[in-house]
Amino acid sequence: MTHVSTPNAPAALGPYSQAVDTGSTVYCSGQLGLDPATGNLADGVQAQTHQALKNLQAVLNEAGLSLDNVVKTTVFVQDLADFGTVNEIYGTYFHGGFPARSCVQIAALPKNALVEIECIAVR
């Protein structure tokens, strides 16, 4: 088991890894729409969704994978009214089939983010 860490995605906000690689499966922690260079949240749900997905890409790339390897995602939104916007952006990041997915509205996210996305990827 290897703990994955890259400076191309925001550092963990607590005692967890950006991802854990078991050799055949990579479990990525949830990514917010944080700019890894500044630590600031992108402005608005559209920009946060794009940044969260770019952060996931960076973590997966560090593990030698891409979004094409993702088999399951979980999307957390602060407001389910943003589902359509998040869904439209999300769909542009996956090619050749979509992973299984859950999307849930939650009461709050760290740093008062509007969206967080986690994933599981396989080799």
C-alpha positions as CSV (number, residue, x, y, z in Angstrom):
1,M,0.0,0.0,0.0
2,T,1.3,3.4,-1.0
3,H,0.1,6.8,0.1
4,V,-0.1,9.2,-2.9
5,S,0.8,12.8,-2.5
6,T,1.3,15.5,-5.1
7,P,2.0,19.3,-4.9
8,N,-0.3,19.6,-8.0
9,A,-3.4,19.1,-5.8
10,P,-4.2,20.8,-2.5
11,A,-2.6,19.3,0.6
12,A,-4.8,17.3,2.9
13,L,-6.7,19.6,5.3
14,G,-6.5,16.9,8.1
15,P,-5.0,13.6,9.0
16,Y,-5.6,11.8,5.7
17,S,-3.8,11.1,2.4
18,Q,-4.7,12.6,-1.0
19,A,-5.0,8.9,-2.1
20,V,-4.1,5.4,-1.1
21,D,-2.8,3.0,-3.8
22,T,-3.3,-0.7,-3.1
23,G,-1.6,-1.8,-6.3
24,S,-4.8,-2.6,-8.2
25,T,-7.1,0.1,-6.8
26,V,-6.5,3.8,-6.0
27,Y,-8.9,5.4,-3.4
28,C,-8.8,9.2,-3.8
29,S,-9.9,11.4,-1.0
30,G,-12.5,14.1,-1.7
31,Q,-11.2,17.1,-3.6
32,L,-12.6,20.6,-3.1
33,G,-12.3,23.3,-5.7
34,L,-9.1,24.6,-4.0
35,D,-6.3,26.1,-6.1
36,P,-3.2,24.0,-5.1
37,A,-0.9,27.1,-5.5
38,T,-2.9,29.5,-3.3
39,G,-5.1,27.3,-1.2
40,N,-8.0,29.5,-2.1
41,L,-11.4,28.2,-3.2
42,A,-12.3,29.0,-6.8
43,D,-15.2,31.4,-7.2
44,G,-18.6,29.8,-7.7
45,V,-19.9,26.3,-8.2
46,Q,-18.8,26.1,-11.9
47,A,-15.2,27.0,-11.1
48,Q,-15.1,24.9,-8.0
49,T,-16.3,21.8,-10.0
50,H,-13.7,22.3,-12.6
51,Q,-11.0,22.7,-10.0
52,A,-12.1,19.7,-8.0
53,L,-11.9,17.5,-11.1
54,K,-8.5,19.0,-12.0
55,N,-7.3,18.2,-8.5
56,L,-8.5,14.6,-8.8
57,Q,-6.7,14.3,-12.2
58,A,-3.5,15.5,-10.5
59,V,-3.8,12.9,-7.7
60,L,-4.6,10.2,-10.2
61,N,-1.7,11.2,-12.5
62,E,0.7,11.0,-9.5
63,A,-0.5,7.4,-9.1
64,G,0.1,6.7,-12.9
65,L,-3.6,6.8,-13.7
66,S,-6.2,9.2,-15.3
67,L,-9.9,9.8,-15.0
68,D,-10.3,7.0,-17.6
69,N,-9.4,4.6,-14.8
70,V,-12.2,5.8,-12.5
71,V,-14.9,3.3,-11.7
72,K,-16.8,5.1,-9.0
73,T,-17.2,8.7,-7.9
74,T,-19.1,10.4,-5.1
75,V,-20.1,14.0,-5.6
76,F,-21.1,16.1,-2.6
77,V,-22.9,19.4,-3.2
78,Q,-23.9,22.0,-0.7
79,D,-27.1,22.8,-2.7
80,L,-28.8,20.1,-4.8
81,A,-30.1,23.0,-7.0
82,D,-26.5,23.0,-8.4
83,F,-26.8,19.4,-9.6
84,G,-27.4,20.4,-13.2
85,T,-24.4,22.7,-13.4
86,V,-22.1,20.2,-11.7
87,N,-23.5,17.4,-13.8
88,E,-22.8,19.2,-17.1
89,I,-19.2,20.1,-16.2
90,Y,-18.6,16.6,-14.7
91,G,-19.7,15.0,-18.0
92,T,-17.0,16.8,-20.0
93,Y,-14.1,15.2,-17.9
94,F,-14.9,11.5,-18.7
95,H,-14.5,9.9,-22.1
96,G,-15.5,6.5,-23.3
97,G,-18.1,5.7,-20.6
98,F,-18.9,7.2,-17.2
99,P,-18.1,5.7,-13.9
100,A,-20.7,4.7,-11.4
101,R,-21.7,7.7,-9.2
102,S,-23.6,9.0,-6.2
103,C,-24.5,12.6,-5.7
104,V,-25.7,13.9,-2.3
105,Q,-26.5,17.2,-0.8
106,I,-24.8,17.8,2.5
107,A,-25.1,20.5,5.2
108,A,-21.6,21.9,4.8
109,L,-18.2,21.2,3.4
110,P,-14.7,22.2,4.6
111,K,-13.9,25.8,3.9
112,N,-17.6,26.4,3.0
113,A,-17.0,24.8,-0.4
114,L,-19.9,24.3,-2.7
115,V,-18.7,20.9,-4.2
116,E,-16.4,18.0,-3.3
117,I,-15.7,15.0,-5.4
118,E,-14.0,11.7,-4.5
119,C,-13.2,8.6,-6.6
120,I,-12.1,5.1,-6.8
121,A,-9.9,4.1,-9.8
122,V,-8.5,0.7,-10.9
123,R,-5.5,-0.4,-13.0
